[in-house]
């Protein structure tokens, strides 16, 4: 199951992003609905003040990740391979989803200027929304206290909501499609020369760390090398690491050929389960991937940023 979470300051565009997901046929769970249900259960009116008070009580009583945990039954009942979570409001909530879903959880931060957010909040007139600038700033401060800025910092990537509504929707759509598109059927061809000082099993380990399902064989023509084919799933997981994604996209675009991409991974770095592009003193792991749509493949491997 893939989980896509939206995080952002109040009225930044999270619900609009969720509407795009819903239009794509993806079920959406609004974390705020969990809190609003608790407000109703207490016999209180749905107002910004009451919702904020109850949200604080839940977190103080059950922990900062409590609202995320309360969403699990809704996720299960969605009975879908892809679910969108709207309204992550703190780093603890993001960590709850990351712990349970691992690499299948993608966090998207939505950024919008404070002035625009205030205007949008006043215009939408939601029953639990702000009444004036003072309550708007109070809501901002409350959600900051839950660790919202920290959650935005650890997002897998961001979308800036500073464009027209249609442009914003298209950027959200592009992002969701790049996350959910499955190109795991595409196969990589692998070749790694074995230096005279290397053990074959060490080279095999380096390859298997990046391509666990690689079917390898030893070729001796023109020098020993391990060759084989493998799926791209683990490579995708490693490339989507935030720390190397931008570098990876640049390297992969430089590696384009007429009908795919060809690139080299550092063998010694791969041996410890990490990625670095380029050869080392013992040679590299040479990767060739054929596809009709190179840009789509690179987007799938690394996730296209929609700044």
ZADRENKOL-148547 format. One record per residue (C-alpha): residue number from 0; residue in three letters; x, y, z. Coordinates in nm, 2 decimals. Layout:
<tilos>
keti NUM tiba Ala c1 X c2 Y c3 Z
...
</tilos>
This chain:
<tilos>
keti 0 tiba Unk c1 0.00 c2 0.00 c3 0.00
keti 1 tiba Unk c1 0.13 c2 0.35 c3 -0.09
keti 2 tiba Unk c1 0.05 c2 0.64 c3 0.14
keti 3 tiba Unk c1 0.08 c2 1.00 c3 0.02
keti 4 tiba Unk c1 0.06 c2 1.26 c3 0.30
keti 5 tiba Unk c1 0.01 c2 1.63 c3 0.26
keti 6 tiba Unk c1 0.16 c2 1.87 c3 0.51
keti 7 tiba Unk c1 0.14 c2 2.24 c3 0.52
keti 8 tiba Unk c1 0.04 c2 2.55 c3 0.72
keti 9 tiba Unk c1 -0.33 c2 2.62 c3 0.76
keti 10 tiba Unk c1 -0.51 c2 2.71 c3 0.43
keti 11 tiba Unk c1 -0.20 c2 2.65 c3 0.22
keti 12 tiba Unk c1 -0.38 c2 2.43 c3 -0.03
keti 13 tiba Unk c1 -0.38 c2 2.08 c3 0.13
keti 14 tiba Unk c1 -0.75 c2 2.02 c3 0.08
keti 15 tiba Unk c1 -0.73 c2 2.14 c3 -0.28
keti 16 tiba Unk c1 -0.44 c2 1.89 c3 -0.34
keti 17 tiba Unk c1 -0.65 c2 1.62 c3 -0.18
keti 18 tiba Unk c1 -0.94 c2 1.70 c3 -0.42
keti 19 tiba Unk c1 -0.70 c2 1.64 c3 -0.71
keti 20 tiba Unk c1 -0.62 c2 1.30 c3 -0.56
keti 21 tiba Unk c1 -0.98 c2 1.22 c3 -0.52
keti 22 tiba Unk c1 -1.05 c2 1.32 c3 -0.89
keti 23 tiba Unk c1 -0.78 c2 1.06 c3 -0.98
keti 24 tiba Unk c1 -0.98 c2 0.79 c3 -0.80
keti 25 tiba Unk c1 -0.76 c2 0.78 c3 -0.49
keti 26 tiba Unk c1 -0.94 c2 0.77 c3 -0.15
keti 27 tiba Unk c1 -0.86 c2 1.06 c3 0.08
keti 28 tiba Unk c1 -0.85 c2 1.06 c3 0.46
keti 29 tiba Unk c1 -0.87 c2 1.40 c3 0.63
keti 30 tiba Unk c1 -0.69 c2 1.39 c3 0.97
keti 31 tiba Unk c1 -0.90 c2 1.68 c3 1.08
keti 32 tiba Unk c1 -1.21 c2 1.47 c3 1.05
keti 33 tiba Unk c1 -1.08 c2 1.25 c3 1.33
keti 34 tiba Unk c1 -1.05 c2 1.55 c3 1.56
keti 35 tiba Unk c1 -1.39 c2 1.69 c3 1.45
keti 36 tiba Unk c1 -1.55 c2 1.35 c3 1.53
keti 37 tiba Unk c1 -1.41 c2 1.38 c3 1.88
keti 38 tiba Unk c1 -1.54 c2 1.73 c3 1.91
keti 39 tiba Unk c1 -1.89 c2 1.61 c3 1.82
keti 40 tiba Unk c1 -1.86 c2 1.31 c3 2.06
keti 41 tiba Unk c1 -1.80 c2 1.56 c3 2.34
keti 42 tiba Unk c1 -2.12 c2 1.75 c3 2.24
keti 43 tiba Unk c1 -1.93 c2 2.06 c3 2.14
keti 44 tiba Unk c1 -2.00 c2 2.28 c3 1.84
keti 45 tiba Unk c1 -1.75 c2 2.26 c3 1.55
keti 46 tiba Unk c1 -1.56 c2 2.59 c3 1.58
keti 47 tiba Unk c1 -1.19 c2 2.67 c3 1.53
keti 48 tiba Unk c1 -1.15 c2 2.72 c3 1.91
keti 49 tiba Unk c1 -1.31 c2 2.39 c3 2.00
keti 50 tiba Unk c1 -1.13 c2 2.19 c3 1.73
keti 51 tiba Unk c1 -0.80 c2 2.34 c3 1.84
keti 52 tiba Unk c1 -0.87 c2 2.27 c3 2.21
keti 53 tiba Unk c1 -0.97 c2 1.90 c3 2.15
keti 54 tiba Unk c1 -0.68 c2 1.85 c3 1.91
keti 55 tiba Unk c1 -0.44 c2 1.96 c3 2.19
keti 56 tiba Unk c1 -0.62 c2 1.74 c3 2.44
keti 57 tiba Unk c1 -0.58 c2 1.43 c3 2.22
keti 58 tiba Unk c1 -0.21 c2 1.50 c3 2.17
keti 59 tiba Unk c1 -0.15 c2 1.57 c3 2.54
keti 60 tiba Unk c1 -0.34 c2 1.26 c3 2.65
keti 61 tiba Unk c1 -0.22 c2 1.01 c3 2.38
keti 62 tiba Unk c1 0.10 c2 1.15 c3 2.24
keti 63 tiba Unk c1 0.19 c2 1.38 c3 1.95
keti 64 tiba Unk c1 0.13 c2 1.10 c3 1.70
keti 65 tiba Unk c1 -0.21 c2 1.01 c3 1.83
keti 66 tiba Unk c1 -0.42 c2 1.16 c3 1.55
keti 67 tiba Unk c1 -0.22 c2 0.97 c3 1.29
keti 68 tiba Unk c1 -0.27 c2 0.64 c3 1.49
keti 69 tiba Unk c1 -0.64 c2 0.71 c3 1.50
keti 70 tiba Unk c1 -0.64 c2 0.72 c3 1.12
keti 71 tiba Unk c1 -0.53 c2 0.36 c3 1.08
keti 72 tiba Unk c1 -0.88 c2 0.21 c3 1.08
keti 73 tiba Unk c1 -0.98 c2 0.46 c3 0.81
keti 74 tiba Unk c1 -0.68 c2 0.36 c3 0.60
keti 75 tiba Unk c1 -0.76 c2 -0.01 c3 0.64
keti 76 tiba Unk c1 -1.13 c2 0.05 c3 0.55
keti 77 tiba Unk c1 -1.03 c2 0.25 c3 0.24
keti 78 tiba Unk c1 -0.94 c2 -0.09 c3 0.09
keti 79 tiba Unk c1 -0.71 c2 0.07 c3 -0.17
keti 80 tiba Unk c1 -0.35 c2 0.02 c3 -0.29
keti 81 tiba Unk c1 -0.30 c2 0.40 c3 -0.27
keti 82 tiba Unk c1 -0.44 c2 0.63 c3 0.00
keti 83 tiba Unk c1 -0.39 c2 1.00 c3 0.05
keti 84 tiba Unk c1 -0.37 c2 1.15 c3 0.40
keti 85 tiba Unk c1 -0.47 c2 1.52 c3 0.42
keti 86 tiba Unk c1 -0.36 c2 1.73 c3 0.71
keti 87 tiba Unk c1 -0.05 c2 1.60 c3 0.87
keti 88 tiba Unk c1 0.03 c2 1.86 c3 1.13
keti 89 tiba Unk c1 0.35 c2 1.75 c3 1.30
keti 90 tiba Unk c1 0.68 c2 1.56 c3 1.27
keti 91 tiba Unk c1 0.55 c2 1.29 c3 1.51
keti 92 tiba Unk c1 0.26 c2 1.22 c3 1.29
keti 93 tiba Unk c1 0.48 c2 1.19 c3 0.98
keti 94 tiba Unk c1 0.71 c2 0.96 c3 1.18
keti 95 tiba Unk c1 0.42 c2 0.73 c3 1.27
keti 96 tiba Unk c1 0.33 c2 0.68 c3 0.90
keti 97 tiba Unk c1 0.70 c2 0.64 c3 0.81
keti 98 tiba Unk c1 0.75 c2 0.38 c3 1.07
keti 99 tiba Unk c1 0.45 c2 0.17 c3 0.96
keti 100 tiba Unk c1 0.47 c2 0.21 c3 0.58
keti 101 tiba Unk c1 0.84 c2 0.28 c3 0.53
keti 102 tiba Unk c1 0.94 c2 0.35 c3 0.17
keti 103 tiba Unk c1 0.57 c2 0.33 c3 0.07
keti 104 tiba Unk c1 0.50 c2 0.66 c3 0.25
keti 105 tiba Unk c1 0.57 c2 0.98 c3 0.06
keti 106 tiba Unk c1 0.53 c2 1.32 c3 0.24
keti 107 tiba Unk c1 0.46 c2 1.62 c3 0.03
keti 108 tiba Unk c1 0.49 c2 1.97 c3 0.18
keti 109 tiba Unk c1 0.27 c2 2.25 c3 0.04
keti 110 tiba Unk c1 0.40 c2 2.60 c3 0.08
keti 111 tiba Unk c1 0.20 c2 2.92 c3 0.04
keti 112 tiba Unk c1 0.26 c2 3.28 c3 0.15
keti 113 tiba Unk c1 0.10 c2 3.38 c3 0.48
keti 114 tiba Unk c1 -0.09 c2 3.67 c3 0.31
keti 115 tiba Unk c1 -0.25 c2 3.44 c3 0.06
keti 116 tiba Unk c1 -0.33 c2 3.18 c3 0.32
keti 117 tiba Unk c1 -0.51 c2 3.43 c3 0.53
keti 118 tiba Unk c1 -0.72 c2 3.55 c3 0.24
keti 119 tiba Unk c1 -0.80 c2 3.19 c3 0.14
keti 120 tiba Unk c1 -0.90 c2 3.10 c3 0.49
keti 121 tiba Unk c1 -1.13 c2 3.40 c3 0.52
keti 122 tiba Unk c1 -1.29 c2 3.33 c3 0.18
keti 123 tiba Unk c1 -1.36 c2 2.96 c3 0.23
keti 124 tiba Unk c1 -1.57 c2 3.01 c3 0.55
keti 125 tiba Unk c1 -1.53 c2 2.66 c3 0.69
keti 126 tiba Unk c1 -1.71 c2 2.61 c3 1.02
keti 127 tiba Unk c1 -1.39 c2 2.54 c3 1.21
keti 128 tiba Unk c1 -1.20 c2 2.81 c3 1.04
keti 129 tiba Unk c1 -1.06 c2 3.14 c3 1.16
keti 130 tiba Unk c1 -1.27 c2 3.45 c3 1.22
keti 131 tiba Unk c1 -1.01 c2 3.72 c3 1.19
keti 132 tiba Unk c1 -0.64 c2 3.78 c3 1.16
keti 133 tiba Unk c1 -0.58 c2 3.73 c3 1.53
keti 134 tiba Unk c1 -0.74 c2 3.38 c3 1.53
keti 135 tiba Unk c1 -0.55 c2 3.31 c3 1.21
keti 136 tiba Unk c1 -0.21 c2 3.38 c3 1.37
keti 137 tiba Unk c1 -0.32 c2 3.19 c3 1.68
keti 138 tiba Unk c1 -0.40 c2 2.88 c3 1.47
keti 139 tiba Unk c1 -0.06 c2 2.92 c3 1.29
keti 140 tiba Unk c1 0.12 c2 2.93 c3 1.63
keti 141 tiba Unk c1 -0.07 c2 2.63 c3 1.77
keti 142 tiba Unk c1 0.01 c2 2.41 c3 1.47
keti 143 tiba Unk c1 0.38 c2 2.52 c3 1.48
keti 144 tiba Unk c1 0.38 c2 2.40 c3 1.84
keti 145 tiba Unk c1 0.28 c2 2.05 c3 1.72
keti 146 tiba Unk c1 0.60 c2 2.04 c3 1.51
keti 147 tiba Unk c1 0.45 c2 2.13 c3 1.17
keti 148 tiba Unk c1 0.75 c2 2.32 c3 1.04
keti 149 tiba Unk c1 0.98 c2 2.03 c3 1.13
keti 150 tiba Unk c1 0.74 c2 1.79 c3 0.94
keti 151 tiba Unk c1 0.76 c2 2.02 c3 0.63
keti 152 tiba Unk c1 1.14 c2 2.01 c3 0.65
keti 153 tiba Unk c1 1.15 c2 1.63 c3 0.63
keti 154 tiba Unk c1 0.90 c2 1.61 c3 0.34
keti 155 tiba Unk c1 1.02 c2 1.41 c3 0.04
keti 156 tiba Unk c1 0.95 c2 1.71 c3 -0.18
keti 157 tiba Unk c1 0.75 c2 2.03 c3 -0.20
keti 158 tiba Unk c1 0.50 c2 2.21 c3 -0.41
keti 159 tiba Unk c1 0.48 c2 2.59 c3 -0.40
keti 160 tiba Unk c1 0.12 c2 2.71 c3 -0.41
keti 161 tiba Unk c1 0.20 c2 3.05 c3 -0.58
keti 162 tiba Unk c1 0.05 c2 2.99 c3 -0.92
keti 163 tiba Unk c1 -0.30 c2 3.00 c3 -1.06
keti 164 tiba Unk c1 -0.54 c2 2.74 c3 -0.92
keti 165 tiba Unk c1 -0.52 c2 2.54 c3 -1.24
keti 166 tiba Unk c1 -0.14 c2 2.54 c3 -1.25
keti 167 tiba Unk c1 -0.13 c2 2.43 c3 -0.88
keti 168 tiba Unk c1 -0.37 c2 2.15 c3 -0.96
keti 169 tiba Unk c1 -0.16 c2 2.03 c3 -1.25
keti 170 tiba Unk c1 0.16 c2 2.03 c3 -1.04
keti 171 tiba Unk c1 -0.02 c2 1.82 c3 -0.77
keti 172 tiba Unk c1 -0.15 c2 1.59 c3 -1.04
keti 173 tiba Unk c1 0.20 c2 1.55 c3 -1.19
keti 174 tiba Unk c1 0.34 c2 1.47 c3 -0.85
keti 175 tiba Unk c1 0.08 c2 1.21 c3 -0.76
keti 176 tiba Unk c1 0.12 c2 1.04 c3 -1.09
keti 177 tiba Unk c1 0.50 c2 1.02 c3 -1.06
keti 178 tiba Unk c1 0.46 c2 0.86 c3 -0.71
keti 179 tiba Unk c1 0.19 c2 0.61 c3 -0.81
keti 180 tiba Unk c1 0.30 c2 0.52 c3 -1.15
keti 181 tiba Unk c1 0.45 c2 0.16 c3 -1.16
keti 182 tiba Unk c1 0.74 c2 0.10 c3 -1.39
keti 183 tiba Unk c1 0.87 c2 -0.19 c3 -1.19
keti 184 tiba Unk c1 0.83 c2 -0.42 c3 -1.49
keti 185 tiba Unk c1 1.13 c2 -0.24 c3 -1.66
keti 186 tiba Unk c1 1.45 c2 -0.44 c3 -1.64
keti 187 tiba Unk c1 1.81 c2 -0.32 c3 -1.59
keti 188 tiba Unk c1 2.11 c2 -0.48 c3 -1.76
keti 189 tiba Unk c1 2.41 c2 -0.50 c3 -1.52
keti 190 tiba Unk c1 2.78 c2 -0.55 c3 -1.58
keti 191 tiba Unk c1 3.06 c2 -0.52 c3 -1.33
keti 192 tiba Unk c1 3.42 c2 -0.60 c3 -1.40
keti 193 tiba Unk c1 3.61 c2 -0.79 c3 -1.13
keti 194 tiba Unk c1 3.95 c2 -0.64 c3 -1.06
keti 195 tiba Unk c1 4.23 c2 -0.90 c3 -1.00
keti 196 tiba Unk c1 4.25 c2 -0.79 c3 -0.63
keti 197 tiba Unk c1 3.87 c2 -0.83 c3 -0.58
keti 198 tiba Unk c1 3.67 c2 -1.13 c3 -0.45
keti 199 tiba Unk c1 3.39 c2 -1.23 c3 -0.68
keti 200 tiba Unk c1 3.15 c2 -1.25 c3 -0.38
keti 201 tiba Unk c1 3.23 c2 -0.89 c3 -0.28
keti 202 tiba Unk c1 3.13 c2 -0.77 c3 -0.62
keti 203 tiba Unk c1 2.82 c2 -0.98 c3 -0.61
keti 204 tiba Unk c1 2.73 c2 -0.83 c3 -0.27
keti 205 tiba Unk c1 2.78 c2 -0.47 c3 -0.41
keti 206 tiba Unk c1 2.54 c2 -0.55 c3 -0.70
keti 207 tiba Unk c1 2.29 c2 -0.73 c3 -0.48
keti 208 tiba Unk c1 2.27 c2 -0.43 c3 -0.24
keti 209 tiba Unk c1 2.13 c2 -0.23 c3 -0.52
keti 210 tiba Unk c1 1.96 c2 -0.50 c3 -0.72
keti 211 tiba Unk c1 1.86 c2 -0.78 c3 -0.47
keti 212 tiba Unk c1 1.69 c2 -0.99 c3 -0.73
keti 213 tiba Unk c1 1.97 c2 -0.97 c3 -0.98
keti 214 tiba Unk c1 2.03 c2 -1.30 c3 -1.17
keti 215 tiba Unk c1 2.41 c2 -1.29 c3 -1.22
keti 216 tiba Unk c1 2.66 c2 -1.50 c3 -1.41
keti 217 tiba Unk c1 3.04 c2 -1.49 c3 -1.44
keti 218 tiba Unk c1 3.17 c2 -1.40 c3 -1.79
keti 219 tiba Unk c1 3.54 c2 -1.45 c3 -1.86
keti 220 tiba Unk c1 3.58 c2 -1.32 c3 -2.21
keti 221 tiba Unk c1 3.82 c2 -1.03 c3 -2.20
keti 222 tiba Unk c1 3.85 c2 -1.04 c3 -1.82
keti 223 tiba Unk c1 3.62 c2 -1.16 c3 -1.55
keti 224 tiba Unk c1 3.29 c2 -0.97 c3 -1.50
keti 225 tiba Unk c1 2.95 c2 -1.04 c3 -1.34
keti 226 tiba Unk c1 2.66 c2 -0.97 c3 -1.57
keti 227 tiba Unk c1 2.29 c2 -1.01 c3 -1.53
keti 228 tiba Unk c1 1.95 c2 -0.85 c3 -1.52
keti 229 tiba Unk c1 1.73 c2 -0.71 c3 -1.24
keti 230 tiba Unk c1 1.43 c2 -0.51 c3 -1.15
keti 231 tiba Unk c1 1.45 c2 -0.15 c3 -1.04
keti 232 tiba Unk c1 1.26 c2 -0.15 c3 -0.72
keti 233 tiba Unk c1 1.55 c2 -0.12 c3 -0.47
keti 234 tiba Unk c1 1.73 c2 0.13 c3 -0.70
keti 235 tiba Unk c1 1.42 c2 0.34 c3 -0.69
keti 236 tiba Unk c1 1.40 c2 0.33 c3 -0.31
keti 237 tiba Unk c1 1.76 c2 0.44 c3 -0.28
keti 238 tiba Unk c1 1.74 c2 0.71 c3 -0.55
keti 239 tiba Unk c1 1.43 c2 0.86 c3 -0.38
keti 240 tiba Unk c1 1.63 c2 0.94 c3 -0.07
keti 241 tiba Unk c1 1.60 c2 1.31 c3 -0.03
keti 242 tiba Unk c1 1.98 c2 1.36 c3 0.01
keti 243 tiba Unk c1 2.07 c2 1.23 c3 -0.33
keti 244 tiba Unk c1 1.75 c2 1.28 c3 -0.54
keti 245 tiba Unk c1 1.85 c2 1.61 c3 -0.71
keti 246 tiba Unk c1 2.20 c2 1.48 c3 -0.79
keti 247 tiba Unk c1 2.05 c2 1.15 c3 -0.91
keti 248 tiba Unk c1 1.81 c2 1.33 c3 -1.15
keti 249 tiba Unk c1 2.10 c2 1.54 c3 -1.29
keti 250 tiba Unk c1 2.32 c2 1.23 c3 -1.34
keti 251 tiba Unk c1 2.04 c2 1.03 c3 -1.50
keti 252 tiba Unk c1 1.95 c2 1.31 c3 -1.74
keti 253 tiba Unk c1 2.31 c2 1.33 c3 -1.84
keti 254 tiba Unk c1 2.31 c2 0.96 c3 -1.90
keti 255 tiba Unk c1 2.03 c2 0.95 c3 -2.16
keti 256 tiba Unk c1 2.08 c2 0.76 c3 -2.48
keti 257 tiba Unk c1 1.85 c2 0.72 c3 -2.78
keti 258 tiba Unk c1 1.63 c2 0.46 c3 -2.62
keti 259 tiba Unk c1 1.71 c2 0.46 c3 -2.25
keti 260 tiba Unk c1 1.98 c2 0.55 c3 -1.99
keti 261 tiba Unk c1 2.33 c2 0.42 c3 -1.92
keti 262 tiba Unk c1 2.52 c2 0.51 c3 -1.61
keti 263 tiba Unk c1 2.78 c2 0.39 c3 -1.37
keti 264 tiba Unk c1 2.76 c2 0.33 c3 -0.99
keti 265 tiba Unk c1 3.05 c2 0.33 c3 -0.76
keti 266 tiba Unk c1 3.12 c2 -0.03 c3 -0.67
keti 267 tiba Unk c1 3.28 c2 0.03 c3 -0.33
keti 268 tiba Unk c1 3.00 c2 0.26 c3 -0.22
keti 269 tiba Unk c1 2.74 c2 0.00 c3 -0.34
keti 270 tiba Unk c1 2.92 c2 -0.26 c3 -0.12
keti 271 tiba Unk c1 2.80 c2 -0.07 c3 0.19
keti 272 tiba Unk c1 2.45 c2 -0.04 c3 0.05
keti 273 tiba Unk c1 2.46 c2 0.32 c3 -0.07
keti 274 tiba Unk c1 2.47 c2 0.50 c3 -0.40
keti 275 tiba Unk c1 2.73 c2 0.72 c3 -0.57
keti 276 tiba Unk c1 2.77 c2 0.78 c3 -0.94
keti 277 tiba Unk c1 3.09 c2 0.71 c3 -1.12
keti 278 tiba Unk c1 3.37 c2 0.46 c3 -1.12
keti 279 tiba Unk c1 3.61 c2 0.39 c3 -0.84
keti 280 tiba Unk c1 3.97 c2 0.26 c3 -0.87
keti 281 tiba Unk c1 3.84 c2 -0.10 c3 -0.91
keti 282 tiba Unk c1 3.59 c2 -0.01 c3 -1.18
keti 283 tiba Unk c1 3.21 c2 0.04 c3 -1.15
keti 284 tiba Unk c1 2.88 c2 -0.12 c3 -1.18
keti 285 tiba Unk c1 2.75 c2 -0.04 c3 -1.53
keti 286 tiba Unk c1 2.38 c2 -0.01 c3 -1.57
keti 287 tiba Unk c1 2.18 c2 0.00 c3 -1.89
keti 288 tiba Unk c1 1.80 c2 0.05 c3 -1.89
keti 289 tiba Unk c1 1.59 c2 0.06 c3 -2.21
keti 290 tiba Unk c1 1.26 c2 0.25 c3 -2.23
keti 291 tiba Unk c1 1.06 c2 0.44 c3 -2.48
keti 292 tiba Unk c1 0.99 c2 0.73 c3 -2.24
keti 293 tiba Unk c1 1.32 c2 0.82 c3 -2.06
keti 294 tiba Unk c1 1.18 c2 1.13 c3 -1.88
keti 295 tiba Unk c1 0.89 c2 0.92 c3 -1.73
keti 296 tiba Unk c1 1.14 c2 0.66 c3 -1.61
keti 297 tiba Unk c1 1.36 c2 0.92 c3 -1.45
keti 298 tiba Unk c1 1.05 c2 1.08 c3 -1.28
keti 299 tiba Unk c1 0.95 c2 0.74 c3 -1.15
keti 300 tiba Unk c1 1.30 c2 0.66 c3 -1.02
keti 301 tiba Unk c1 1.36 c2 0.99 c3 -0.85
keti 302 tiba Unk c1 1.03 c2 1.18 c3 -0.81
keti 303 tiba Unk c1 1.01 c2 1.50 c3 -1.00
keti 304 tiba Unk c1 1.01 c2 1.81 c3 -0.78
keti 305 tiba Unk c1 0.73 c2 2.06 c3 -0.85
keti 306 tiba Unk c1 0.87 c2 2.38 c3 -0.70
</tilos>
